[in-house]
Amino acid sequence: MRIKTLVSGLTAVLVLGTSLPAWSANVPKAGAICKKVGQAKIYKEKKFTCVKSGKKFVWDKGVAVTSAKEQAAPAPIASPTPSQTGPTAPITLDNLDLKWTSIVARQNLLSEFAALSQPNSTANFRIGPNVREDLLSEERRLLAIAERMFRGYFLPSSFEILVYSEKDGDWAEKEKDQLVDPGGWSISKDIANNPYGCNFAGATRTKTNLPMYHMCLDSKGRSVEDKQTTIHEYFHLVQQKYTLEKMTCWLVEGSATYFGVALGVDGSDPTGVSSQRFLNSLANQYNPGGSGTRGSAAALRAKIASDSGAVEVLKDLDVRPGNCLPLAAYAVGAVATEALIAVKGYRTYMDFISTFAVSVDWRSEFAKYYGITPDEFYLKLAPYLRGRLSG
């Protein structure tokens, strides 16, 4: 009887045991036995961890945890910002963006250039005995760029190029006298006046009225800024066709400088760093009433710090070609040309230049092509001019 009662009790315990929820034995409770140190469980918004206490493994007191619903959403991964490939708004005379205007202007030139074929050169080179062949080869390459760029507006049957080094003064003088009327200028004197670098040039016409330019290639070498010279002088030949003498200083020297920089300097350094440095170095020519070799970029920057001052500088450059150098025609005119090409393109600019051959009023022609007067343009250009020549 006693044995029967014991068995019945044991059976009851077993039955009761199997009726407990399956998870009850796994519920963590502070001080309760656990199986493995480091084991962790979350129960009722608390995290319990199995720790060693004496010789036993027990659950600790637990720490509060945030529910999944309450957890803050992870910060979104920022998408990489694509590099800007153009101005946020079109370049206009009212939006001469300091970063993008020069880029847009040059892109227009390159687009036009790509559509043109290379003409056969009609240049007749006269080369000094001490001219370095590598320097001459580079100038031939730059000339080919100019001939192709302007072929739609200037394709001469023949033209002369006189090239010499600082060691070829006497030879160059004799060659010059055969080509042009005596007087005017002396190559030997020019070489003597430039002892630290014979890298000057000039455009003219021969006795027989052929276009011509001359240039000195210093045997010590050339800088990246000198890559504008051949294209600069060739553009003067283009201007000769359309009556250069009727053009203003900023058009004559500024346009030639711009094309030389955009096609020559930027062609070798497309970052724009070299051209920016070169244009700002030309600002040092500013010395109204004095010599352009002793000018001051600081004086020019002070003058154009106000819109009225910038307009005054540009109006001073409305004079016909003469001593344009001390008026900062090269730097200021290059920036003006750059802005016009960025806004209306290369063809519009060249079509405007072409009108000088027949027009008696360049201002009215300017208004026809650009929709505003030159004076209105000068005022709109002022902020961009300041930025471009800021140093």
BELFEN-V278916 format. One record per residue. N is the residue number from 1. RES is the residue in one small letter. SS is DSSP state (2 for helix, 1 for strand, 0 for the rest). OMEGA is omega in whole degrees, -180 to 180 (999 if undefined). Layout:
# BELFEN-V278916
n:res:ss:omega
N:RES:SS:OMEGA
N:RES:SS:OMEGA
This chain:
# BELFEN-V278916
n:res:ss:omega
1:m:0:179
2:r:2:180
3:i:2:-179
4:k:2:-180
5:t:2:180
6:l:2:180
7:v:2:180
8:s:2:179
9:g:2:-180
10:l:2:179
11:t:2:180
12:a:2:178
13:v:2:-179
14:l:2:179
15:v:2:179
16:l:2:-180
17:g:2:-178
18:t:2:-180
19:s:0:178
20:l:0:177
21:p:0:-176
22:a:0:-175
23:w:0:-172
24:s:2:-179
25:a:2:-176
26:n:2:-179
27:v:0:-180
28:p:0:179
29:k:0:-177
30:a:0:179
31:g:0:180
32:a:0:-178
33:i:1:173
34:c:0:-170
35:k:0:-170
36:k:0:178
37:v:0:180
38:g:0:178
39:q:0:-178
40:a:1:177
41:k:1:177
42:i:1:-179
43:y:1:180
44:k:0:175
45:e:0:173
46:k:1:177
47:k:1:179
48:f:1:-180
49:t:1:179
50:c:1:-178
51:v:1:178
52:k:1:178
53:s:1:-173
54:g:0:178
55:k:0:-177
56:k:1:172
57:f:1:-178
58:v:1:176
59:w:1:176
60:d:0:-176
61:k:0:179
62:g:0:177
63:v:1:-179
64:a:1:176
65:v:0:178
66:t:0:180
67:s:0:-179
68:a:0:-178
69:k:0:-176
70:e:0:-178
71:q:0:179
72:a:0:178
73:a:0:180
74:p:0:179
75:a:0:180
76:p:0:177
77:i:0:-178
78:a:0:176
79:s:0:179
80:p:0:180
81:t:0:180
82:p:0:179
83:s:0:180
84:q:0:-176
85:t:0:180
86:g:0:180
87:p:0:-180
88:t:0:176
89:a:0:-179
90:p:0:176
91:i:0:177
92:t:1:177
93:l:0:175
94:d:0:179
95:n:1:177
96:l:0:-177
97:d:0:-174
98:l:0:-180
99:k:0:-166
100:w:0:-175
101:t:2:-179
102:s:2:-180
103:i:2:180
104:v:2:179
105:a:2:-178
106:r:2:177
107:q:2:178
108:n:2:177
109:l:2:-177
110:l:2:177
111:s:2:178
112:e:2:-178
113:f:2:-177
114:a:2:-178
115:a:0:-177
116:l:0:175
117:s:0:-178
118:q:0:178
119:p:0:172
120:n:0:-179
121:s:0:177
122:t:0:-179
123:a:1:173
124:n:1:-178
125:f:1:168
126:r:1:-167
127:i:1:179
128:g:0:-176
129:p:0:-177
130:n:0:179
131:v:0:179
132:r:0:-176
133:e:2:-179
134:d:2:178
135:l:2:178
136:l:2:180
137:s:2:179
138:e:2:179
139:e:2:175
140:r:2:179
141:r:2:180
142:l:2:176
143:l:2:179
144:a:2:177
145:i:2:-179
146:a:2:-179
147:e:2:179
148:r:2:-177
149:m:2:-173
150:f:0:-174
151:r:0:179
152:g:0:-177
153:y:0:-177
154:f:0:180
155:l:0:-173
156:p:0:177
157:s:0:179
158:s:0:172
159:f:1:-174
160:e:1:174
161:i:1:179
162:l:1:-176
163:v:1:-177
164:y:1:176
165:s:0:179
166:e:0:179
167:k:0:-172
168:d:0:-175
169:g:2:-178
170:d:2:179
171:w:2:-178
172:a:2:179
173:e:2:180
174:k:2:179
175:e:2:180
176:k:2:-178
177:d:2:176
178:q:2:-175
179:l:2:-175
180:v:0:179
181:d:0:-180
182:p:0:-179
183:g:0:178
184:g:0:180
185:w:0:-179
186:s:0:178
187:i:2:-180
188:s:2:179
189:k:2:179
190:d:2:178
191:i:2:-180
192:a:2:-179
193:n:0:180
194:n:0:-176
195:p:0:-176
196:y:0:180
197:g:0:-179
198:c:0:-178
199:n:0:179
200:f:0:-179
201:a:1:178
202:g:1:180
203:a:1:180
204:t:1:173
205:r:1:179
206:t:0:177
207:k:0:-179
208:t:0:176
209:n:0:174
210:l:0:173
211:p:1:-178
212:m:1:166
213:y:1:179
214:h:1:180
215:m:1:177
216:c:1:177
217:l:0:-177
218:d:0:-176
219:s:0:178
220:k:0:177
221:g:0:-176
222:r:0:177
223:s:0:179
224:v:2:179
225:e:2:-180
226:d:2:180
227:k:2:176
228:q:2:-167
229:t:2:-178
230:t:2:-179
231:i:2:176
232:h:2:-177
233:e:2:178
234:y:2:179
235:f:2:173
236:h:2:176
237:l:2:175
238:v:2:-179
239:q:2:178
240:q:2:-180
241:k:2:-176
242:y:0:176
243:t:0:178
244:l:2:-175
245:e:2:-179
246:k:2:-177
247:m:0:179
248:t:1:-179
249:c:2:-176
250:w:2:177
251:l:2:-176
252:v:2:-174
253:e:2:-180
254:g:2:-180
255:s:2:179
256:a:2:178
257:t:2:-179
258:y:2:-178
259:f:2:177
260:g:2:-180
261:v:2:-174
262:a:2:-177
263:l:2:-177
264:g:2:-178
265:v:2:180
266:d:2:177
267:g:2:178
268:s:2:178
269:d:0:-176
270:p:0:177
271:t:0:-178
272:g:0:-178
273:v:2:-178
274:s:2:-180
275:s:2:177
276:q:2:179
277:r:2:-178
278:f:2:180
279:l:2:180
280:n:2:175
281:s:2:178
282:l:2:177
283:a:2:178
284:n:2:177
285:q:2:-173
286:y:0:-179
287:n:0:-176
288:p:0:180
289:g:0:-178
290:g:0:-179
291:s:0:178
292:g:2:179
293:t:2:-180
294:r:2:-178
295:g:0:-176
296:s:0:175
297:a:2:179
298:a:2:179
299:a:2:178
300:l:2:-179
301:r:2:177
302:a:2:-179
303:k:2:-176
304:i:0:179
305:a:0:175
306:s:0:178
307:d:2:-179
308:s:2:178
309:g:2:178
310:a:2:178
311:v:2:179
312:e:2:178
313:v:2:-179
314:l:2:178
315:k:2:177
316:d:2:-179
317:l:0:176
318:d:0:-179
319:v:0:177
320:r:1:-179
321:p:0:179
322:g:0:175
323:n:0:-177
324:c:0:-172
325:l:2:-176
326:p:2:177
327:l:2:180
328:a:0:-178
329:a:2:-176
330:y:2:-178
331:a:2:-176
332:v:2:-180
333:g:2:178
334:a:2:179
335:v:2:178
336:a:2:179
337:t:2:179
338:e:2:-179
339:a:2:-179
340:l:2:180
341:i:2:178
342:a:2:-176
343:v:2:-173
344:k:2:176
345:g:0:-177
346:y:2:-175
347:r:2:178
348:t:2:180
349:y:2:-178
350:m:2:176
351:d:2:176
352:f:2:179
353:i:2:-177
354:s:2:-177
355:t:2:-178
356:f:2:-180
357:a:2:-175
358:v:0:-175
359:s:0:176
360:v:0:-178
361:d:0:-176
362:w:2:-179
363:r:2:179
364:s:2:177
365:e:2:178
366:f:2:180
367:a:2:180
368:k:2:-176
369:y:2:-173
370:y:2:173
371:g:0:177
372:i:0:178
373:t:0:176
374:p:2:-180
375:d:2:177
376:e:2:177
377:f:2:-179
378:y:2:-179
379:l:2:179
380:k:2:-179
381:l:2:-170
382:a:2:-179
383:p:2:180
384:y:2:178
385:l:2:178
386:r:2:-178
387:g:2:-176
388:r:2:-177
389:l:0:-177
390:s:0:179
391:g:0:999
